[in-house]
Amino acid sequence: MTLNAAELDAITQEARNCFLYEDAPEYLLLLEQWAEQVAADPQRRYSPDDYNTLMRAAHSLKGGAGIAQLAELQELTHRLEDVLEALKDNQMGDRPRAHQLLLQGIEQTHELLEAAKQQRPVTPTPQRQALLAGLAELLQTVPPPATTAPLSGGDLQSALTNDLDACLQGLEASTTDAEREEAFMALVRTAQTLGDRHQVPWLSQLAAELPNLVAEMPLAELAPAVIAEFRQLREAELAKLAAAAPPPPPTVPQPDEFYVRIPVSKLDRLGNTVSELLIGQERLTLYQQQFSQTNRQLKRRIEQFRPIRDQVQTVYDRLATPLAARGMVSHGHETHDFDALQFDRYTELHTTLQDFQELLARIQEIGADIDLLNRDLQEALDLGRQHLNNLYSELTDSRLVPFRQLAEKFITAVQTLGDRHQKPVQLVIEGGDTLVDQVILQQLKAPLTHLVRNAFDHGLEPPNERQARGKPSMGTIYLRAKLRGNAVEIQVADDGRGIDLQRVRQKAVALNLCPIEKMPELSREQILEFLFLPGFSTAKQVSDLSGRGVGLDVVREQVQRSRGSIKVTTEPQQGTTFTLTLPLTLSILPMVLCQVGDLTLAIPDLSIREVIALKEYTDIHQPSATIRWQGQSVPLYPLHSFLPYQRPTAAPLQPLGVGVVVDVAGQPVALGVNYLIAERELVVKPFDQTVPVPPYIMGCTVLGSGEVVPVLAPDNFTALLATPAPPAVPSEPPARRTTPQVMIVDDSIAVRRLLDRVLRQAGYEVVQCRDGKEALETLLGQGQEVDLVITDVEMPRLDGYGLLEAIRTAAPLQHLPVTMLTSRGGDRHRQKALQLGANGYITKPFQPQAMLETVAQLLGKR
């Protein structure tokens, strides 16, 4: 499996473009944002986490520059990474000088990237040479890393209190086997690192012993004992450090306001806890309703006793004054001191009746007490719900930022594009005050960058063409945001020429994506779907903005990883709109609970136009296909047959009684249900990515009874309204796969695309993953299908070492070949990889032919 020179050159050029236009802008933005902070506040102190983020950006730029064969940029970013690492480890004495050189380096990085985009030759300049010399001189002042000397007690105390405790909390909070295994391996790595760095014997010993214990007992049983052991030893170590520590310095008055930086993962756990509390509140409310119903039944029973009590009182009075009596029996003998009219006579029956009356009175008193308790319980539940709602609001607000915080960053970029390409353009932000989750904004940054550039290049016409069509010479790009139920909707729109569907058809036929005779059968939406396929581009020539076939497929991939969806609409000469819809992490929505057969379904109030009695519009036993609603013809779909998933119902279907008129893409649609259960404010929880969920299911909610109820998303019913396809004919089982499958694990889009292209042209199947966590989840789900893993070392969530450890400790995966692909060429990183069980170690930048030879060698050993 070899590649010719032309294929290698095409692959290299695609990797270069992918790095310049996909990866580099994001990493450069991080560095430039930090440079703006330094310029605004030169005296600000930065934490190791801040430097670590910057170091990661410089490291990714260095690796990408190596793959793109940009030697000058690779050398510069390598020096910047070294300076940032020294700052992070507090090994840099002259911090102001370091910051000054970093600012110059970031500026030079921007210039080198622009030169590469414009394909201008890069020649050494006095400014760049002076910068490299200054960086080298500065790095010479950094002491070599200590290999044996322990760090100070203060550093160890911080590590034990923060780093180790974070790992323990992560293991304690894990609920699934996969989460527990990942947290356990993170704890082992942290213990090993801290033990070696600080020379703490018990940490090193536990790090060495724990992996062996996993094989002896289940991790779910082992974890509590491990956590307890670590905490006991940690407390003893902290006590020893406190006894040896010098007295603390005098306290300094603190400002009135304090800000605490909380990881998003902790906010997610807090959100999950709040949602469980709200669900528990629903359960208590259900119990209170049942208690109230039982109390009402008790009161009815007491009222039923009232006539009996009156009759007993009458009988009692009659027996107490017998007209025929002539005396009174007292203490066993008869007395004649009074006649019968002067003294009542009592017998044992009197006593029994009197006890009965007193019992009824006490039951009434208990009923009154239960009434009071019921009212107090209701008030307590209302107050608890109020506090939970406040907590939910505060937690939600702590995550939310205005959409304009991200959108306004595109204003300068769009103006720069307009000036560079002589195409006047303005960016209009709508819904800038819409509050959006910060995590969602971070996830949207890269996709929106793609879409804004596409809108500028593909959508907007040149000024002379716009004027000829009666449009303003200045084009407009819109960034819009709004909340729709349990999701946030972001739109990127333009007022340009629209998408040429005929050109899309021609390109799809040319790429063998669809036979030409089948093309007339495709709908408008199906044709637009071709735009999201890898390598698809309608640009006539390659430029620094378009024609590379890289973009919309990456956008869809990133949006789908965030559990979102993307769709495109276009009108000739009016423009194109891309709509991104992403679910919120947690939301409380008013919903209508509907009964459909033996199923309970929920529909958000926001999607409902009206609830109607179907008997006033159609025959409920044989409903018509449409009804007349508010002067227009509206389609009517029985909900039990409208949804594609149908299961046998335990009870016979009842006639449709209620119609729920919902809004579907701006059009009313009536859904027939048996009856409505209630209208409630309930927690909507999104599904995870374990099982694919259709877009018309927003999430689920849990009732007080414990029943899990799907929440429908009528906005996404559009696909269901189309004519259903005929049932698929069962086919023969697929033949056994003979082509080797290679998994690529790297957080760099450029690296993944380069490897994908090299391996596919060599005849391999390829699976791409953006980090170790995603790779591990994929392997555990379909590990038998993967024949080789090529993984980067430094990645978010789970790095390459952690992925390698997890593979070697998982029984079905432990023999899977794994090779590391990293820019870390030092012996220390190489030896660690080999000790953990790596089968190969490749450094970036790599030669495609040498990579293929390594892959063939590793696959031959399997």
VENTATA-V67299 format. One record per residue. RES is the residue in one letter. PHI is phi in whole degrees, -180 to 180 (999 if undefined). D_FIRST is the distance of its C-alpha to the first C-alpha in Angstrom with 2 decimals. Layout:
RES:PHI:D_FIRST ; RES:PHI:D_FIRST
This chain:
M:999:0.00 ; T:-122:3.82 ; L:-119:7.01 ; N:-81:10.21 ; A:-63:13.51 ; A:-65:15.01 ; E:-65:12.51 ; L:-63:12.84 ; D:-65:16.56 ; A:-65:16.92 ; I:-64:15.37 ; T:-62:17.64 ; Q:-65:20.56 ; E:-65:20.24 ; A:-63:20.16 ; R:-63:23.11 ; N:-65:25.05 ; C:-62:24.46 ; F:-66:25.84 ; L:-67:28.73 ; Y:-108:29.85 ; E:-111:28.92 ; D:-85:29.01 ; A:-58:31.18 ; P:-58:34.25 ; E:-68:34.70 ; Y:-69:34.57 ; L:-65:36.71 ; L:-60:39.21 ; L:-60:39.75 ; L:-68:40.51 ; E:-69:42.78 ; Q:-64:44.69 ; W:-65:45.42 ; A:-61:46.51 ; E:-65:48.97 ; Q:-64:50.38 ; V:-65:50.93 ; A:-64:52.64 ; A:-77:54.89 ; D:-143:55.78 ; P:-64:55.12 ; Q:-88:56.99 ; R:-66:54.89 ; R:-97:53.40 ; Y:-112:49.87 ; S:-84:48.67 ; P:-57:45.69 ; D:-64:44.00 ; D:-62:44.46 ; Y:-65:42.90 ; N:-64:40.06 ; T:-63:39.17 ; L:-67:39.31 ; M:-62:37.32 ; R:-65:34.55 ; A:-63:34.56 ; A:-65:34.43 ; H:-63:31.64 ; S:-67:29.51 ; L:-65:30.34 ; K:-63:29.37 ; G:-64:25.92 ; G:-65:25.35 ; A:-65:26.68 ; G:-65:24.27 ; I:-66:21.25 ; A:-81:23.05 ; Q:59:23.72 ; L:-110:27.46 ; A:-64:28.72 ; E:-63:32.43 ; L:-67:32.10 ; Q:-63:30.05 ; E:-65:32.78 ; L:-65:35.58 ; T:-67:34.37 ; H:-63:33.66 ; R:-66:37.33 ; L:-62:38.49 ; E:-63:36.69 ; D:-64:38.41 ; V:-65:41.79 ; L:-64:41.39 ; E:-65:40.46 ; A:-66:43.62 ; L:-65:45.69 ; K:-63:44.39 ; D:-85:45.27 ; N:60:48.66 ; Q:-106:47.99 ; M:-102:48.79 ; G:-78:52.40 ; D:-95:52.71 ; R:-66:51.37 ; P:-58:52.96 ; R:-64:51.31 ; A:-62:47.93 ; H:-64:48.36 ; Q:-63:49.38 ; L:-68:46.30 ; L:-63:44.07 ; L:-62:45.69 ; Q:-65:45.06 ; G:-66:41.44 ; I:-65:40.92 ; E:-64:42.49 ; Q:-67:40.27 ; T:-61:37.18 ; H:-61:38.30 ; E:-66:38.83 ; L:-66:35.42 ; L:-65:33.72 ; E:-64:35.91 ; A:-64:35.14 ; A:-67:31.39 ; K:-63:31.94 ; Q:-87:34.08 ; Q:58:31.70 ; R:-89:34.61 ; P:-66:34.13 ; V:-104:35.09 ; T:-115:37.61 ; P:-60:39.36 ; T:-115:42.67 ; P:-56:45.67 ; Q:-65:45.61 ; R:-71:42.02 ; Q:-65:42.61 ; A:-66:45.81 ; L:-65:44.06 ; L:-63:41.39 ; A:-66:44.19 ; G:-64:46.24 ; L:-65:43.45 ; A:-64:42.82 ; E:-64:46.58 ; L:-66:46.89 ; L:-69:44.12 ; Q:-68:45.93 ; T:-83:48.80 ; V:-82:46.71 ; P:-66:47.40 ; P:-64:44.53 ; P:-65:43.59 ; A:-72:45.89 ; T:-106:44.38 ; T:-124:47.52 ; A:-71:50.31 ; P:-73:50.82 ; L:-77:51.28 ; S:-67:54.70 ; G:-62:56.38 ; G:-61:56.24 ; D:-64:52.45 ; L:-66:52.29 ; Q:-62:54.77 ; S:-65:52.73 ; A:-64:49.54 ; L:-68:51.33 ; T:-78:53.02 ; N:-102:50.12 ; D:-64:46.67 ; L:-66:47.54 ; D:-66:49.79 ; A:-63:47.13 ; C:-66:44.78 ; L:-65:47.68 ; Q:-65:48.55 ; G:-63:44.97 ; L:-68:44.95 ; E:-68:48.42 ; A:-86:47.53 ; S:-69:44.36 ; T:-118:44.96 ; T:-98:41.75 ; D:-63:39.83 ; A:-65:36.78 ; E:-64:39.05 ; R:-65:40.98 ; E:-68:37.96 ; E:-64:36.64 ; A:-65:40.15 ; F:-65:40.63 ; M:-67:37.53 ; A:-64:38.63 ; L:-64:42.03 ; V:-63:40.64 ; R:-64:38.61 ; T:-64:41.67 ; A:-62:43.96 ; Q:-64:41.78 ; T:-64:41.54 ; L:-66:45.27 ; G:-63:46.27 ; D:-71:44.45 ; R:-72:45.51 ; H:-103:49.14 ; Q:56:49.64 ; V:-109:50.78 ; P:-60:50.58 ; W:-68:50.92 ; L:-68:47.97 ; S:-64:45.69 ; Q:-66:47.07 ; L:-64:46.52 ; A:-62:42.96 ; A:-79:42.27 ; E:-88:44.17 ; L:-61:43.19 ; P:-58:39.63 ; N:-72:41.22 ; L:-70:43.86 ; V:-62:41.40 ; A:-73:40.51 ; E:-93:44.24 ; M:-150:45.39 ; P:-59:44.15 ; L:-65:43.46 ; A:-62:45.98 ; E:-84:48.70 ; L:-76:47.57 ; A:-56:47.28 ; P:-59:51.08 ; A:-68:51.92 ; V:-64:49.25 ; I:-62:50.52 ; A:-63:54.11 ; E:-64:53.34 ; F:-61:51.53 ; R:-68:54.35 ; Q:-65:57.06 ; L:-68:55.54 ; R:-65:54.78 ; E:-61:58.42 ; A:-65:59.66 ; E:-67:57.47 ; L:-64:58.63 ; A:-64:62.23 ; K:-65:61.83 ; L:-66:60.37 ; A:-66:63.19 ; A:-68:65.83 ; A:-92:64.49 ; A:-79:63.96 ; P:-71:66.51 ; P:-62:68.79 ; P:-68:67.23 ; P:-70:68.19 ; P:-59:70.70 ; T:-72:69.38 ; V:-110:68.87 ; P:-56:69.90 ; Q:-98:66.92 ; P:-66:66.68 ; D:-68:67.71 ; E:-106:64.26 ; F:-127:61.25 ; Y:-126:57.67 ; V:-114:55.28 ; R:-91:51.52 ; I:-116:50.14 ; P:-61:46.44 ; V:-63:45.33 ; S:-60:44.29 ; K:-70:47.95 ; L:-64:49.12 ; D:-64:46.86 ; R:-66:48.42 ; L:-63:51.84 ; G:-62:51.10 ; N:-64:50.11 ; T:-64:53.30 ; V:-63:55.41 ; S:-64:53.94 ; E:-67:54.75 ; L:-65:58.24 ; L:-66:58.72 ; I:-66:57.65 ; G:-62:60.07 ; Q:-63:62.71 ; E:-63:62.19 ; R:-66:62.73 ; L:-64:65.94 ; T:-63:67.07 ; L:-63:66.63 ; Y:-62:68.67 ; Q:-65:71.32 ; Q:-66:71.52 ; Q:-65:71.96 ; F:-63:74.57 ; S:-64:76.41 ; Q:-64:76.40 ; T:-64:77.82 ; N:-65:80.43 ; R:-65:81.48 ; Q:-64:81.86 ; L:-63:83.99 ; K:-65:86.20 ; R:-65:86.67 ; R:-64:87.71 ; I:-64:90.17 ; E:-64:91.62 ; Q:-65:92.07 ; F:-81:94.19 ; R:-60:96.49 ; P:-60:98.88 ; I:-64:98.98 ; R:-63:99.84 ; D:-65:102.67 ; Q:-65:104.01 ; V:-62:103.93 ; Q:-63:105.86 ; T:-64:108.49 ; V:-61:108.91 ; Y:-61:109.15 ; D:-65:111.92 ; R:-66:113.85 ; L:-70:113.79 ; A:-75:114.81 ; T:-131:118.10 ; P:-71:119.59 ; L:-68:122.92 ; A:-85:124.37 ; A:-72:123.67 ; R:-123:126.73 ; G:-163:125.38 ; M:-137:122.30 ; V:-86:120.80 ; S:-138:120.14 ; H:56:119.12 ; G:85:120.12 ; H:-137:123.65 ; E:-94:125.24 ; T:-121:127.01 ; H:-122:129.48 ; D:-70:129.56 ; F:-128:127.99 ; D:-84:128.15 ; A:-65:125.12 ; L:-82:125.12 ; Q:-103:125.14 ; F:-152:122.23 ; D:-72:118.89 ; R:-110:118.10 ; Y:-122:114.58 ; T:-126:113.06 ; E:-65:109.67 ; L:-63:108.41 ; H:-59:109.05 ; T:-61:106.88 ; T:-63:104.00 ; L:-65:104.15 ; Q:-66:104.28 ; D:-61:101.19 ; F:-64:99.39 ; Q:-65:100.27 ; E:-65:99.10 ; L:-63:95.76 ; L:-62:95.23 ; A:-63:96.04 ; R:-67:93.52 ; I:-61:90.80 ; Q:-63:91.56 ; E:-64:91.29 ; I:-64:87.92 ; G:-60:86.75 ; A:-65:87.83 ; D:-63:85.96 ; I:-64:82.80 ; D:-58:83.19 ; L:-64:83.31 ; L:-62:80.29 ; N:-62:78.37 ; R:-66:79.21 ; D:-64:78.25 ; L:-63:74.96 ; Q:-62:74.22 ; E:-64:75.03 ; A:-65:72.85 ; L:-66:69.90 ; D:-63:70.42 ; L:-66:70.58 ; G:-62:67.46 ; R:-64:65.58 ; Q:-63:66.81 ; H:-64:65.60 ; L:-65:62.17 ; N:-63:61.94 ; N:-64:62.89 ; L:-63:60.29 ; Y:-62:57.65 ; S:-64:58.74 ; E:-64:58.69 ; L:-64:55.25 ; T:-64:53.93 ; D:-63:55.59 ; S:-68:54.07 ; R:-98:50.58 ; L:-96:51.45 ; V:-137:51.40 ; P:-65:52.23 ; F:-60:49.40 ; R:-62:50.61 ; Q:-60:49.47 ; L:-90:45.87 ; A:-64:46.72 ; E:-66:48.81 ; K:-69:45.91 ; F:-86:44.42 ; I:-62:47.60 ; T:-64:46.92 ; A:-63:43.25 ; V:-67:44.24 ; Q:-63:47.01 ; T:-64:44.68 ; L:-61:42.31 ; G:-62:45.34 ; D:-67:46.67 ; R:-70:43.38 ; H:-107:42.71 ; Q:50:46.39 ; K:-133:46.32 ; P:-58:49.30 ; V:-152:48.40 ; Q:-130:50.08 ; L:-108:48.87 ; V:-111:51.23 ; I:-104:51.10 ; E:-119:52.72 ; G:74:53.36 ; G:-63:52.90 ; D:-85:55.26 ; T:-63:53.23 ; L:-83:52.51 ; V:-128:48.88 ; D:-59:47.31 ; Q:-59:45.95 ; V:-64:42.78 ; I:-64:42.22 ; L:-61:42.87 ; Q:-63:40.22 ; Q:-69:37.72 ; L:-87:38.76 ; K:-59:38.53 ; A:-68:34.89 ; P:-59:35.03 ; L:-66:38.31 ; T:-61:36.96 ; H:-59:34.31 ; L:-69:36.97 ; V:-66:39.57 ; R:-66:37.29 ; N:-64:36.29 ; A:-61:39.99 ; F:-69:40.83 ; D:-83:38.16 ; H:-82:37.69 ; G:-84:41.09 ; L:-79:43.77 ; E:-82:44.79 ; P:-62:45.99 ; P:-56:49.75 ; N:-66:50.91 ; E:-70:49.09 ; R:-65:50.60 ; Q:-65:54.05 ; A:-65:53.77 ; R:-97:53.18 ; G:79:56.12 ; K:-100:54.20 ; P:-62:54.92 ; S:-65:52.96 ; M:-88:51.76 ; G:-80:49.08 ; T:-130:49.13 ; I:-114:46.48 ; Y:-110:47.75 ; L:-117:46.79 ; R:-123:48.63 ; A:-143:49.00 ; K:-160:51.07 ; L:-95:51.34 ; R:-128:51.12 ; G:64:52.22 ; N:-97:49.83 ; A:-144:47.23 ; V:-109:46.97 ; E:-115:46.04 ; I:-116:44.65 ; Q:-122:44.46 ; V:-118:43.02 ; A:-131:44.73 ; D:-141:45.47 ; D:-108:48.03 ; G:-92:45.71 ; R:-80:44.62 ; G:83:42.82 ; I:-90:39.48 ; D:-80:39.08 ; L:-65:38.21 ; Q:-66:37.77 ; R:-67:35.06 ; V:-64:33.33 ; R:-61:33.53 ; Q:-62:32.15 ; K:-70:29.14 ; A:-64:28.50 ; V:-68:28.66 ; A:-63:26.41 ; L:-90:23.68 ; N:60:24.24 ; L:-84:25.74 ; C:-158:28.86 ; P:-62:30.11 ; I:-63:32.78 ; E:-73:35.36 ; K:-89:35.01 ; M:-59:35.45 ; P:-63:39.31 ; E:-81:39.37 ; L:-79:37.80 ; S:-79:40.26 ; R:-59:40.50 ; E:-65:39.07 ; Q:-67:36.06 ; I:-66:35.29 ; L:-65:35.55 ; E:-64:33.05 ; F:-60:30.25 ; L:-61:30.90 ; F:-94:29.54 ; L:-84:26.05 ; P:-59:23.12 ; G:80:22.56 ; F:-89:25.83 ; S:-151:28.21 ; T:-100:31.13 ; A:-66:31.68 ; K:-76:32.02 ; Q:-148:30.73 ; V:-79:29.07 ; S:-132:31.69 ; D:-76:32.19 ; L:-116:33.22 ; S:-150:31.16 ; G:91:28.52 ; R:-90:25.53 ; G:72:25.01 ; V:-123:25.56 ; G:160:28.82 ; L:-67:30.34 ; D:-66:27.50 ; V:-68:27.83 ; V:-60:31.58 ; R:-61:31.52 ; E:-60:29.22 ; Q:-67:31.62 ; V:-67:34.67 ; Q:-67:33.51 ; R:-65:32.82 ; S:-93:36.48 ; R:65:37.49 ; G:-110:38.37 ; S:-140:37.81 ; I:-139:37.59 ; K:-141:38.86 ; V:-129:39.55 ; T:-128:42.55 ; T:-151:43.30 ; E:-134:46.16 ; P:-57:46.14 ; Q:64:47.86 ; Q:-113:48.82 ; G:131:45.74 ; T:-132:43.01 ; T:-130:43.25 ; F:-103:40.55 ; T:-116:42.07 ; L:-105:40.63 ; T:-122:42.37 ; L:-126:41.99 ; P:-73:44.12 ; L:-75:46.60 ; T:-66:46.33 ; L:-152:49.81 ; S:-154:52.54 ; I:-112:55.94 ; L:-128:56.68 ; P:-72:59.67 ; M:-137:58.55 ; V:-104:60.17 ; L:-90:59.60 ; C:-116:59.60 ; Q:-103:60.07 ; V:-128:57.98 ; G:65:58.80 ; D:-103:58.22 ; L:-106:55.72 ; T:-114:56.53 ; L:-127:54.63 ; A:-119:55.18 ; I:-127:55.23 ; P:-62:55.66 ; D:-58:58.97 ; L:-62:57.33 ; S:-93:55.73 ; I:-98:58.98 ; R:-89:61.37 ; E:-164:64.05 ; V:-110:64.79 ; I:-126:66.90 ; A:-88:68.77 ; L:-65:67.11 ; K:-64:70.34 ; E:-84:71.68 ; Y:-122:68.85 ; T:-162:67.91 ; D:-76:68.65 ; I:-71:66.98 ; H:-83:66.79 ; Q:-134:65.09 ; P:-66:63.73 ; S:-80:62.95 ; A:-75:59.60 ; T:-137:61.13 ; I:-130:64.10 ; R:-96:66.32 ; W:-129:65.93 ; Q:51:67.62 ; G:78:68.10 ; Q:-137:64.54 ; S:-84:62.59 ; V:-121:60.17 ; P:-67:57.71 ; L:-117:58.53 ; Y:-123:55.90 ; P:-62:56.90 ; L:-65:54.67 ; H:-68:54.10 ; S:-105:52.44 ; F:-75:50.95 ; L:-74:48.34 ; P:-62:45.38 ; Y:-80:45.58 ; Q:-129:48.56 ; R:-121:49.69 ; P:-60:52.74 ; T:-91:55.80 ; A:-74:58.33 ; A:-115:61.30 ; P:-64:62.20 ; L:-67:61.34 ; Q:-88:64.36 ; P:-62:65.29 ; L:-69:63.82 ; G:-111:66.40 ; V:-129:64.85 ; G:-111:62.69 ; V:-107:60.60 ; V:-86:59.98 ; V:-113:56.82 ; D:-97:55.19 ; V:-120:51.81 ; A:53:50.39 ; G:85:53.99 ; Q:-114:55.19 ; P:-78:57.49 ; V:-137:56.40 ; A:-97:58.70 ; L:-111:57.38 ; G:-89:59.72 ; V:-129:60.25 ; N:-71:62.92 ; Y:-165:64.55 ; L:-95:64.09 ; I:-91:64.29 ; A:-170:64.76 ; E:-117:63.76 ; R:-138:62.48 ; E:-93:60.72 ; L:-132:57.75 ; V:-80:54.70 ; V:-103:51.43 ; K:-110:48.46 ; P:-73:44.91 ; F:-80:42.38 ; D:-83:39.44 ; Q:-96:35.83 ; T:-65:35.60 ; V:-119:36.47 ; P:-61:35.85 ; V:-118:39.27 ; P:-63:40.20 ; P:-67:41.41 ; Y:-84:44.95 ; I:-110:45.44 ; M:-73:46.40 ; G:169:46.66 ; C:-145:49.26 ; T:-134:52.65 ; V:-115:54.52 ; L:-81:58.16 ; G:-61:60.89 ; S:-76:60.75 ; G:94:57.15 ; E:-72:55.80 ; V:-90:52.47 ; V:-116:52.81 ; P:-66:50.00 ; V:-108:50.77 ; L:-80:49.99 ; A:-122:48.80 ; P:-57:50.48 ; D:-58:48.85 ; N:-103:45.58 ; F:-80:47.21 ; T:-56:46.11 ; A:-65:43.20 ; L:-75:45.64 ; L:-78:48.09 ; A:-72:45.73 ; T:-64:46.08 ; P:-65:44.37 ; A:-75:41.48 ; P:-64:42.13 ; P:-60:41.10 ; A:-70:37.60 ; V:-83:37.45 ; P:-56:36.00 ; S:-106:32.65 ; E:-68:30.93 ; P:-60:29.16 ; P:-63:25.46 ; A:-68:23.12 ; R:-64:21.49 ; R:-69:18.25 ; T:-111:15.26 ; T:-80:12.48 ; P:-61:12.43 ; Q:-114:14.48 ; V:-115:14.51 ; M:-99:17.85 ; I:-105:18.39 ; V:-124:21.96 ; D:-162:23.41 ; D:-84:26.62 ; S:-94:25.28 ; I:-62:24.24 ; A:-62:22.47 ; V:-65:20.27 ; R:-61:19.50 ; R:-68:18.69 ; L:-62:16.45 ; L:-63:14.39 ; D:-58:14.58 ; R:-65:13.34 ; V:-62:10.34 ; L:-71:9.37 ; R:-67:10.46 ; Q:-68:8.68 ; A:-86:5.29 ; G:101:7.37 ; Y:-95:9.52 ; E:-88:13.29 ; V:-131:15.17 ; V:-121:18.82 ; Q:-106:20.66 ; C:-135:23.85 ; R:-91:26.15 ; D:-162:27.69 ; G:-65:28.04 ; K:-64:30.77 ; E:-65:28.88 ; A:-64:25.86 ; L:-64:28.26 ; E:-62:30.00 ; T:-67:26.80 ; L:-65:25.71 ; L:-66:29.22 ; G:-87:29.17 ; Q:-142:25.80 ; G:-60:24.52 ; Q:-69:23.50 ; E:-88:20.87 ; V:-98:18.99 ; D:-105:16.63 ; L:-159:16.23 ; V:-118:18.39 ; I:-114:17.80 ; T:-129:21.35 ; D:-72:23.51 ; V:-94:26.73 ; E:-96:29.41 ; M:-146:29.76 ; P:-72:32.88 ; R:66:34.35 ; L:-143:32.16 ; D:-81:30.24 ; G:-65:27.15 ; Y:-64:29.37 ; G:-63:31.32 ; L:-64:28.29 ; L:-63:27.05 ; E:-61:30.58 ; A:-63:30.85 ; I:-66:27.66 ; R:-73:28.91 ; T:-98:32.35 ; A:-92:31.39 ; A:-54:31.47 ; P:-73:28.79 ; L:-117:26.32 ; Q:-64:27.20 ; H:-98:24.30 ; L:-72:21.63 ; P:-64:19.22 ; V:-135:20.05 ; T:-123:18.97 ; M:-89:21.20 ; L:-130:20.27 ; T:-152:23.48 ; S:-86:25.36 ; R:-81:27.70 ; G:-97:26.86 ; G:-71:30.11 ; D:-64:30.56 ; R:-61:32.69 ; H:-69:30.03 ; R:-66:27.39 ; Q:-63:29.89 ; K:-63:30.92 ; A:-63:27.40 ; L:-67:26.96 ; Q:-65:30.45 ; L:-81:29.70 ; G:110:26.78 ; A:-69:23.64 ; N:-91:20.67 ; G:-162:19.34 ; Y:-146:20.73 ; I:-117:18.96 ; T:-103:21.29 ; K:-90:21.29 ; P:-75:20.50 ; F:-116:16.94 ; Q:-94:14.34 ; P:-54:11.22 ; Q:-67:8.99 ; A:-66:11.22 ; M:-63:11.07 ; L:-64:7.40 ; E:-66:8.37 ; T:-64:11.48 ; V:-62:10.27 ; A:-62:8.41 ; Q:-65:11.69 ; L:-69:13.93 ; L:-70:12.70 ; G:-69:13.10 ; K:-82:16.64 ; R:-79:17.65
